[in-house]
Each structure stands twice: as structure tokens, then as C-alpha cells.
Amino acid sequence: MEAKQSIVDVVKTYINTILDEVPGIKALILDTETMNIVSLLFPKSAMLSREVFLMELISNLPETPMPYMKAIFLLRATEFNKINLIKLLKAPIFSEYYFYFTNIPVGFSMQSMLQELAVNDEKSVVKSVQEFYADFCVLNKELFTLDQPSVISLEKPRDRWTAIEITLFNRMLEGLLAVMLATRRHPVIRYQRSSDVCNRLARELTVALPKQS
């Protein structure tokens, strides 16, 4: 991937690659966050032209079997999505499954999840499992968002963080890491010295990036 590509080009290339790898009539199965990521860049007409005849949330899938369709799952690697994928493996509704995960999870074992999915794939419907670093919503060529609520609660002392603050911090870390990996950039990270959360985020990004590059 050329360095001159914008973040719009990067994410579009990822999604186009995914669609090209699965020929024929297909469904694109998303979660709430990846639905936003895709919808910002691809209108429904563009999806129809690529033979995507169903675009649905993983939590809203019908139980009626559709063996004439292959299914592309573009999801974040989360416990919620893992549970739903296991259900769909035990009772497949599509002929083939292609899994694409958009993030490198923090505090969540990707290897353990993949092992659980493999164990439950008794009908051998999973044909591919890959990672694509598209864990952010692109607004234009130079601007992206993680589409998260207010982060003001992260200013609380670390020992007063609840599961909400921990999840929010990890989401920020995962999103920023995905942007750096997607654009193949290893930037100098500057942060506000007086902010404990900025300090921690910068330090954890500095440690995580070389491990994934």
C-alpha cells in the first residue's frame, strides 16, 4: 500500500478487497460499529453492484437458512460478536462464512476466540479468517472518528475507573493503533504532559505499535 493513500483510499481498498475475494451472491454481516464504517463510504447501490444483496447487523439476522448466499462477516473482535458467531456456526444459515476482523483487541484473547470458533465449526463452513485494520470511521481524506461518547469520565483517577472507562480507553487505543497500521505510519507521539490519560494512551501506543508492525 502506497504511503500517499488517504485514509479514505485505505478503507475503501480494504472493503473492495474483501468483496472481490468472495465471488457470487453474498451477504455482508456487520456490527453497529462496522456498519457505520461501511455506510460512510459505500451507498447501497454500490453494494448491490458488487452482488451484496443483504447487509445486516449480526444481532438482527433472520433464522431462515439462505444456502444460496455466502456470508462476509466484517466485525470487531469482541465477546459479543464471538458469542453470535458461535451461534451461527452451530446452526449455519449461509453456505460459506468469511470472517474479517477490524481490530486488535486489548484485554481480549484473539487466539482463544479463533480456537473457540474453530471448535464450533463442525460443518466446515468457515473458508477464511483475516484481519483488516479498518477500526475507525472515515469522514474525509484527513479526518476520522471513533464515534464514541464523551471521554470526560477518563479524567477520573485510574483507580476509580469502571468497566465503562476501561472499555472506552481500550477502544481509543485500538482505533488509533488501527489507523497507524492501516496507513503504515509510525509517528512521533506528542501528548499533554498534565493529562494522565494522554500520558497513558501515548505510552501504550508506543509499546503496542512495534509489536503489530
Backbone bond lengths (Angstrom), bond angles and torsions (degrees), N, CA, C in turn:
res aa  C-N    CA-C-N  psi(-1)  N-CA   C-N-CA  omega(-1)  CA-C   N-CA-C  phi
1 M - - - 1.461 - - 1.530 108.96 -
2 E 1.302 117.09 129.06 1.454 120.55 -176.61 1.526 110.65 -75.09
3 A 1.326 115.22 144.21 1.457 120.39 -177.73 1.522 111.90 -63.79
4 K 1.335 117.44 -26.72 1.457 120.48 -176.44 1.532 113.40 -73.37
5 Q 1.318 117.57 -10.09 1.460 119.94 179.55 1.525 110.48 -64.19
6 S 1.330 115.84 137.89 1.460 120.64 175.76 1.525 108.70 -79.72
7 I 1.336 115.96 169.49 1.466 118.62 178.19 1.524 110.97 -65.69
8 V 1.331 117.84 -27.14 1.470 120.57 174.06 1.524 109.56 -63.16
9 D 1.338 116.37 -48.64 1.465 121.16 179.98 1.527 111.28 -61.04
10 V 1.330 116.02 -40.99 1.463 120.67 -177.49 1.526 110.91 -61.18
11 V 1.327 117.26 -51.26 1.459 120.12 -176.34 1.525 110.92 -69.83
12 K 1.320 117.62 -38.90 1.467 120.08 176.76 1.526 110.91 -61.52
13 T 1.326 116.43 -40.75 1.461 120.38 178.51 1.518 110.73 -63.00
14 Y 1.337 117.08 -43.47 1.461 120.73 177.12 1.529 110.95 -56.25
15 I 1.321 116.17 -52.08 1.465 119.95 -174.74 1.524 111.37 -68.56
16 N 1.321 117.83 -40.06 1.462 120.34 176.92 1.528 111.09 -62.03
17 T 1.325 116.16 -39.19 1.467 120.37 177.72 1.514 110.90 -61.51
18 I 1.319 116.14 -44.20 1.460 120.83 178.64 1.529 110.85 -59.87
19 L 1.327 116.95 -46.74 1.462 120.62 -178.58 1.521 111.40 -65.69
20 D 1.329 117.26 -35.62 1.468 120.97 179.75 1.524 112.16 -69.81
21 E 1.327 116.50 -29.65 1.460 120.05 -176.95 1.527 113.16 -74.84
22 V 1.319 116.92 -14.10 1.467 120.75 -178.66 1.530 108.46 -121.55
23 P 1.316 118.52 94.04 1.465 121.18 -177.93 1.527 112.40 -74.79
24 G 1.319 115.26 160.18 1.463 120.48 175.68 1.516 114.01 87.74
25 I 1.317 115.12 -174.36 1.468 121.74 -179.59 1.523 109.47 -66.59
26 K 1.325 115.68 131.19 1.460 118.39 -174.91 1.524 112.61 -146.17
27 A 1.318 114.22 162.17 1.459 123.13 173.55 1.520 108.18 -112.69
28 L 1.321 116.09 143.78 1.463 121.48 175.83 1.516 107.55 -111.73
29 I 1.316 115.87 112.06 1.457 122.00 -175.00 1.531 108.75 -104.53
30 L 1.324 115.46 127.63 1.461 121.56 -171.79 1.524 111.08 -130.08
31 D 1.328 116.52 169.31 1.462 121.03 167.09 1.529 107.18 -107.55
32 T 1.323 117.66 -178.47 1.467 119.11 -174.23 1.522 112.25 -62.11
33 E 1.323 117.49 -34.32 1.465 119.84 -178.20 1.523 111.56 -78.39
34 T 1.326 117.93 -44.03 1.464 118.35 179.38 1.530 111.69 -71.02
35 M 1.322 116.70 -24.55 1.474 119.46 173.43 1.528 109.83 -61.70
36 N 1.326 116.76 -43.22 1.468 120.71 177.57 1.529 111.00 -64.25
37 I 1.327 116.15 -42.22 1.465 120.89 -178.77 1.526 110.59 -59.90
38 V 1.327 117.13 -46.49 1.465 122.03 -177.93 1.521 111.39 -71.77
39 S 1.330 117.16 -44.42 1.462 121.42 -174.76 1.525 112.90 -63.51
40 L 1.330 117.11 -29.19 1.463 120.10 179.46 1.527 112.59 -69.54
41 L 1.330 117.17 -22.00 1.465 120.68 -174.09 1.528 114.43 -114.20
42 F 1.336 117.14 -23.20 1.460 119.98 -174.46 1.528 110.92 -129.19
43 P 1.340 118.28 113.64 1.464 120.00 173.41 1.522 110.09 -70.21
44 K 1.316 116.34 163.86 1.465 120.42 -178.48 1.523 112.12 -59.91
45 S 1.329 116.54 -35.06 1.467 119.80 179.93 1.527 111.30 -61.77
46 A 1.339 116.33 -36.70 1.466 120.23 178.16 1.521 110.66 -66.39
47 M 1.322 116.41 -37.07 1.455 120.10 178.82 1.529 111.11 -68.82
48 L 1.308 117.02 -40.31 1.467 120.47 178.77 1.526 110.96 -62.55
49 S 1.320 116.38 -37.16 1.463 119.82 179.66 1.526 111.66 -67.53
50 R 1.337 116.96 -18.41 1.476 121.85 177.98 1.523 111.09 -100.74
51 E 1.322 117.11 16.79 1.470 124.39 177.75 1.525 113.02 66.43
52 V 1.316 115.70 29.11 1.466 120.59 172.14 1.524 106.93 -94.48
53 F 1.329 115.88 103.60 1.459 120.34 -174.63 1.528 113.07 -102.01
54 L 1.314 115.86 -1.33 1.463 120.40 174.57 1.511 108.07 -145.90
55 M 1.322 116.19 125.08 1.463 122.38 174.78 1.517 106.44 -127.42
56 E 1.331 116.82 110.33 1.461 120.32 -169.86 1.521 111.03 -143.88
57 L 1.337 114.93 155.63 1.462 121.15 174.52 1.524 109.53 -73.14
58 I 1.320 116.40 143.92 1.456 120.59 -179.48 1.528 111.23 -62.26
59 S 1.319 116.89 -27.28 1.468 121.19 -179.57 1.526 112.68 -80.39
60 N 1.343 117.62 -9.95 1.473 120.61 -176.55 1.523 113.83 -116.13
61 L 1.304 117.65 15.75 1.460 119.73 -175.70 1.528 111.72 -69.13
62 P 1.329 117.21 139.79 1.473 119.72 176.04 1.522 109.89 -71.98
63 E 1.317 116.51 160.82 1.464 120.21 179.81 1.526 111.78 -89.26
64 T 1.319 117.04 -10.33 1.456 120.73 -178.75 1.524 110.81 -67.47
65 P 1.325 118.46 125.56 1.471 120.79 179.58 1.529 111.99 -62.23
66 M 1.316 116.43 141.21 1.466 123.25 176.64 1.529 108.38 -129.94
67 P 1.331 116.63 69.87 1.472 120.28 -173.70 1.522 114.49 -67.36
68 Y 1.317 117.13 -12.44 1.462 120.94 178.55 1.534 112.18 -81.48
69 M 1.325 116.83 -4.99 1.460 121.60 -179.17 1.529 111.87 -114.65
70 K 1.328 114.83 143.51 1.451 121.21 166.47 1.526 107.46 -93.61
71 A 1.309 117.16 155.04 1.468 120.38 -176.39 1.522 111.50 -122.25
72 I 1.328 114.98 125.71 1.461 122.18 171.99 1.526 107.36 -99.72
73 F 1.312 116.68 123.89 1.463 121.59 177.88 1.531 108.08 -107.02
74 L 1.312 116.12 111.02 1.471 121.58 176.23 1.527 106.54 -108.78
75 L 1.324 115.73 103.09 1.461 120.97 -167.95 1.524 111.97 -138.99
76 R 1.327 114.32 158.61 1.451 119.77 167.45 1.532 107.59 -81.68
77 A 1.318 116.22 146.52 1.460 120.67 177.80 1.527 108.61 -80.12
78 T 1.310 116.48 96.65 1.463 122.84 -179.04 1.520 109.75 -133.99
79 E 1.310 116.20 163.30 1.459 121.28 178.17 1.527 110.57 -62.25
80 F 1.339 116.71 -41.48 1.464 121.05 179.76 1.524 110.87 -59.65
81 N 1.329 116.89 -46.97 1.461 120.02 -179.12 1.524 111.67 -68.47
82 K 1.323 116.47 -34.92 1.469 119.34 177.82 1.525 110.67 -61.08
83 I 1.318 116.62 -44.49 1.468 120.51 -179.94 1.529 110.82 -61.20
84 N 1.325 116.48 -42.92 1.463 119.96 179.92 1.526 111.79 -67.73
85 L 1.322 117.20 -37.53 1.463 120.00 178.60 1.526 111.26 -65.77
86 I 1.306 116.87 -39.65 1.468 120.06 178.45 1.527 110.38 -62.32
87 K 1.324 117.10 -40.57 1.473 120.37 176.76 1.517 110.93 -60.61
88 L 1.340 116.20 -41.48 1.460 120.65 -178.50 1.522 112.39 -73.62
89 L 1.317 117.43 -22.15 1.458 120.61 174.74 1.527 111.02 -77.60
90 K 1.305 116.07 -36.89 1.467 120.06 -179.87 1.522 111.65 -70.11
91 A 1.327 116.42 -31.19 1.470 121.15 178.83 1.526 108.41 -135.35
92 P 1.335 118.03 77.19 1.475 121.38 -175.04 1.524 112.43 -61.84
93 I 1.332 115.75 139.11 1.460 119.57 175.84 1.535 111.49 -114.35
94 F 1.348 116.65 -6.96 1.461 121.31 175.60 1.528 108.93 -121.11
95 S 1.332 116.62 162.35 1.464 120.19 -175.36 1.514 113.01 -74.48
96 E 1.331 116.71 -35.78 1.459 121.63 -179.23 1.519 109.72 -141.25
97 Y 1.327 115.74 146.72 1.465 121.49 179.23 1.535 109.52 -117.80
98 Y 1.331 114.89 135.62 1.462 121.70 175.31 1.525 107.05 -126.60
99 F 1.325 116.49 115.31 1.457 121.43 -175.27 1.534 110.63 -99.77
100 Y 1.326 116.00 128.38 1.465 122.28 175.26 1.527 107.47 -129.52
101 F 1.325 116.68 120.79 1.456 121.31 -178.94 1.526 109.38 -106.46
102 T 1.338 115.29 137.33 1.463 120.34 -170.34 1.518 114.18 -96.18
103 N 1.317 117.85 -6.93 1.467 118.89 -172.93 1.518 112.31 -136.07
104 I 1.311 115.01 161.61 1.455 122.65 169.74 1.525 105.78 -103.50
105 P 1.308 118.34 102.70 1.462 120.02 -171.13 1.517 113.74 -67.76
106 V 1.321 114.96 144.05 1.460 122.61 176.01 1.533 107.32 -102.62
107 G 1.317 116.85 129.16 1.459 120.35 179.87 1.513 113.24 72.11
108 F 1.328 116.69 24.05 1.466 121.50 -177.44 1.519 106.70 -149.20
109 S 1.328 117.85 126.55 1.456 121.81 -173.96 1.525 111.61 -82.34
110 M 1.328 115.74 108.92 1.463 120.53 177.12 1.529 110.33 -65.12
111 Q 1.314 116.75 -40.62 1.459 120.42 -178.89 1.523 111.22 -62.69
112 S 1.325 116.09 -42.44 1.461 120.25 178.31 1.520 111.13 -63.06
113 M 1.340 117.21 -41.25 1.457 120.63 178.98 1.523 110.95 -63.00
114 L 1.324 116.73 -44.40 1.465 120.01 -179.34 1.523 111.10 -63.96
115 Q 1.320 117.04 -36.56 1.460 120.56 177.05 1.524 111.02 -64.54
116 E 1.331 116.75 -41.79 1.464 120.36 178.28 1.524 111.38 -64.67
117 L 1.323 116.65 -40.49 1.469 119.77 178.24 1.524 110.69 -64.35
118 A 1.332 116.85 -41.03 1.459 120.49 179.93 1.533 111.18 -63.84
119 V 1.316 116.86 -41.98 1.462 121.20 -179.76 1.527 110.96 -62.87
120 N 1.325 116.73 -36.20 1.466 120.52 -177.17 1.527 113.97 -88.04
121 D 1.329 116.81 -4.14 1.472 120.27 178.58 1.534 109.87 -85.32
122 E 1.314 116.24 61.32 1.456 121.25 -175.25 1.534 112.26 -69.99
123 K 1.331 117.54 -24.47 1.464 121.12 -179.04 1.532 112.11 -95.78
124 S 1.328 116.20 4.60 1.476 122.34 176.44 1.527 112.63 54.41
125 V 1.329 115.63 48.68 1.467 119.55 179.25 1.532 112.09 -91.75
126 V 1.332 117.89 -16.36 1.468 120.97 -179.30 1.525 109.48 -79.79
127 K 1.319 116.12 119.92 1.461 121.54 -177.43 1.522 113.08 -104.68
128 S 1.331 116.81 -19.91 1.466 119.40 -177.18 1.519 109.96 -160.18
129 V 1.336 115.35 143.51 1.464 122.02 173.72 1.531 107.14 -135.70
130 Q 1.343 116.29 121.05 1.458 120.15 -177.74 1.527 110.56 -141.25
131 E 1.336 114.81 164.41 1.466 121.94 173.98 1.517 109.49 -111.90
132 F 1.319 115.93 133.13 1.455 121.92 172.54 1.521 107.15 -129.44
133 Y 1.335 117.31 127.25 1.464 120.68 -173.96 1.535 110.25 -83.39
134 A 1.317 115.55 74.95 1.469 120.59 179.74 1.520 108.80 -124.89
135 D 1.318 115.53 53.19 1.465 121.39 -171.78 1.528 112.02 -98.87
136 F 1.345 116.30 39.51 1.462 120.62 -178.59 1.524 108.63 -155.72
137 C 1.327 116.25 152.91 1.466 122.14 -179.06 1.529 109.25 -93.77
138 V 1.313 116.18 121.29 1.464 120.92 -178.29 1.529 109.61 -86.87
139 L 1.330 116.63 127.25 1.465 122.05 177.89 1.519 111.75 -100.29
140 N 1.320 116.66 -38.54 1.464 121.36 172.05 1.531 107.69 -158.31
141 K 1.318 117.71 -169.98 1.462 121.00 -172.93 1.530 113.49 -63.53
142 E 1.325 116.99 -20.49 1.460 119.84 -175.59 1.525 113.52 -125.81
143 L 1.321 117.06 3.79 1.465 119.59 -173.90 1.523 110.77 -133.75
144 F 1.319 115.91 134.74 1.462 121.45 176.10 1.521 109.06 -137.77
145 T 1.302 116.00 165.35 1.463 122.09 176.41 1.521 108.70 -138.68
146 L 1.312 116.07 155.01 1.461 121.12 173.21 1.519 110.69 -98.10
147 D 1.339 115.58 -0.50 1.465 122.24 173.49 1.533 111.93 54.19
148 Q 1.328 115.14 46.95 1.456 121.03 -179.59 1.528 110.66 -108.51
149 P 1.336 116.85 158.65 1.470 119.64 177.80 1.524 111.04 -69.83
150 S 1.296 116.85 -174.72 1.464 121.95 -179.55 1.528 111.47 -54.07
151 V 1.329 115.46 139.76 1.464 120.14 179.55 1.528 111.29 -102.70
152 I 1.312 117.87 11.66 1.461 121.16 -175.41 1.534 111.82 -60.85
153 S 1.336 116.73 -30.22 1.473 119.18 -178.46 1.528 111.78 -66.92
154 L 1.342 117.91 -16.93 1.466 120.43 178.48 1.521 112.17 -70.44
155 E 1.340 116.61 -13.11 1.460 119.91 177.76 1.528 112.20 -77.06
156 K 1.319 117.03 -7.94 1.469 119.36 175.16 1.531 109.61 -65.78
157 P 1.326 118.31 154.28 1.463 119.74 175.06 1.530 110.79 -54.31
158 R 1.306 116.98 143.50 1.468 121.72 -175.00 1.511 112.37 -55.59
159 D 1.329 118.55 -36.20 1.463 120.43 -177.73 1.526 112.82 -73.20
160 R 1.337 117.11 -5.17 1.470 120.60 176.62 1.526 112.11 -105.73
161 W 1.309 116.69 4.56 1.468 119.48 177.73 1.519 110.47 -67.89
162 T 1.327 115.37 139.91 1.460 121.78 172.85 1.525 108.26 -100.96
163 A 1.323 116.23 -175.41 1.467 120.59 177.45 1.526 110.92 -59.91
164 I 1.325 117.03 -28.80 1.470 121.20 -179.65 1.527 110.24 -64.91
165 E 1.335 116.32 -48.53 1.465 120.30 -179.53 1.531 111.36 -66.72
166 I 1.317 117.15 -39.88 1.463 120.26 179.58 1.531 110.49 -62.95
167 T 1.333 116.57 -44.28 1.466 120.90 178.84 1.522 111.09 -63.20
168 L 1.329 116.66 -42.02 1.462 121.23 -179.35 1.535 110.85 -64.94
169 F 1.314 116.49 -43.95 1.467 119.96 178.91 1.527 110.71 -62.76
170 N 1.321 116.27 -45.33 1.461 120.01 179.85 1.524 111.53 -62.84
171 R 1.340 115.97 -35.78 1.468 119.18 178.81 1.530 110.49 -65.41
172 M 1.325 116.37 -40.33 1.463 120.33 176.50 1.526 110.85 -61.73
173 L 1.324 115.97 -44.93 1.460 121.28 -179.64 1.527 110.64 -62.30
174 E 1.323 116.81 -47.02 1.463 120.98 -178.96 1.526 111.49 -64.22
175 G 1.335 117.11 -41.75 1.456 120.85 -179.11 1.520 112.59 -65.11
176 L 1.319 116.72 -46.23 1.467 120.42 179.40 1.530 111.19 -66.24
177 L 1.317 116.35 -37.49 1.457 120.09 177.45 1.532 110.30 -63.94
178 A 1.329 116.77 -40.37 1.468 120.78 179.07 1.525 111.35 -63.38
179 V 1.337 117.30 -40.49 1.463 120.31 178.86 1.531 110.43 -61.50
180 M 1.321 116.18 -44.99 1.464 120.15 -179.14 1.529 111.53 -64.40
181 L 1.316 116.78 -41.82 1.461 120.30 -179.98 1.525 111.39 -70.60
182 A 1.329 116.80 -39.05 1.462 120.52 -179.22 1.520 111.96 -65.28
183 T 1.334 115.92 -38.42 1.464 120.35 -178.66 1.526 112.65 -91.76
184 R 1.330 115.78 -2.47 1.459 122.30 179.86 1.534 111.53 56.49
185 R 1.316 114.12 47.37 1.455 120.11 178.90 1.529 110.39 -120.17
186 H 1.304 115.09 141.85 1.463 121.46 176.92 1.527 106.77 -123.20
187 P 1.329 116.39 80.95 1.466 119.72 -170.80 1.522 114.04 -78.28
188 V 1.312 114.79 161.48 1.463 120.66 166.72 1.518 106.61 -75.67
189 I 1.312 117.42 125.29 1.468 121.77 -175.06 1.522 109.79 -97.00
190 R 1.310 116.08 119.58 1.463 121.92 176.54 1.528 108.92 -108.73
191 Y 1.304 116.54 145.81 1.459 119.33 -178.26 1.523 109.62 -151.39
192 Q 1.339 114.82 163.72 1.460 121.17 179.78 1.528 109.14 -77.22
193 R 1.306 116.65 117.55 1.460 121.81 -174.17 1.524 112.56 -60.26
194 S 1.322 117.46 -33.42 1.466 120.40 -176.03 1.524 113.13 -77.11
195 S 1.327 117.27 -8.55 1.465 120.67 -178.10 1.522 110.39 -98.78
196 D 1.324 116.47 116.56 1.463 120.64 179.08 1.525 111.35 -63.85
197 V 1.341 116.73 -39.71 1.468 119.31 -177.15 1.525 110.67 -69.16
198 C 1.332 118.00 -38.37 1.473 120.62 176.58 1.522 110.58 -64.93
199 N 1.324 115.73 -40.34 1.458 121.15 177.76 1.529 110.43 -59.51
200 R 1.312 115.87 -48.37 1.464 119.83 -178.10 1.521 111.71 -66.45
201 L 1.337 116.18 -42.16 1.464 119.92 -179.99 1.530 110.71 -61.79
202 A 1.316 116.72 -44.31 1.461 120.90 179.24 1.525 111.27 -62.43
203 R 1.334 116.44 -43.46 1.460 119.93 -179.36 1.527 111.40 -64.14
204 E 1.326 116.83 -43.29 1.464 119.71 -177.72 1.525 111.77 -70.45
205 L 1.328 117.24 -34.03 1.461 119.95 174.57 1.529 110.47 -65.13
206 T 1.325 116.49 -41.71 1.463 121.52 -179.45 1.510 110.83 -62.01
207 V 1.333 116.98 -36.66 1.472 121.09 179.72 1.530 110.69 -76.99
208 A 1.336 117.51 -41.53 1.477 121.22 -173.57 1.517 113.26 -73.43
209 L 1.323 117.52 -36.30 1.468 119.85 -172.50 1.525 114.06 -60.81
210 P 1.332 119.79 -48.46 1.477 118.43 179.48 1.527 113.37 -61.16
211 K 1.326 117.50 -30.37 1.470 121.15 -179.46 1.517 112.22 -67.36
212 Q 1.361 116.13 -29.44 1.466 120.19 -175.80 1.524 112.94 -100.91
213 S 1.318 117.09 -13.96 1.476 119.90 -176.31 1.522 111.35 -69.55
